[in-house]
Amino acid sequence: MTDQDPSPDPPEAPKPLPGAAAFLGMGFSAAVCVGIGVGLGLWLDHVLHTAPWLLLAGLAVGVTTAALSVIEQIRRFL
């Protein structure tokens, strides 16, 4: 008998890289988030006569939401 441990399990295979559809989905989701934020900001500016402040706030919210959405989608492949 030998004192050697049995061979360890082979390392996990890397996860497959996402296809073009996944990247298109990320881009589409980012564009929709920013578009909705800007659209709501423009509409609220028009209704409340606060231009350009709510447009800028909508843009900030849209970009933040887009970044969080893309990060969430990327984590699926890590």
Secondary structure as the mmCIF struct_conf table of DSSP 4:
data_model
#
loop_
_struct_conf.conf_type_id
_struct_conf.id
_struct_conf.beg_label_comp_id
_struct_conf.beg_label_asym_id
_struct_conf.beg_label_seq_id
_struct_conf.end_label_comp_id
_struct_conf.end_label_asym_id
_struct_conf.end_label_seq_id
HELX_LH_PP_P HELX_LH_PP_P1 GLN A 4 PRO A 18
HELX_RH_AL_P HELX_RH_AL_P1 ALA A 20 LEU A 48
TURN_TY1_P TURN_TY1_P1 HIS A 49 HIS A 49
TURN_TY1_P TURN_TY1_P2 ALA A 51 PRO A 52
HELX_RH_AL_P HELX_RH_AL_P2 TRP A 53 ARG A 75
TURN_TY1_P TURN_TY1_P3 ARG A 76 PHE A 77
#
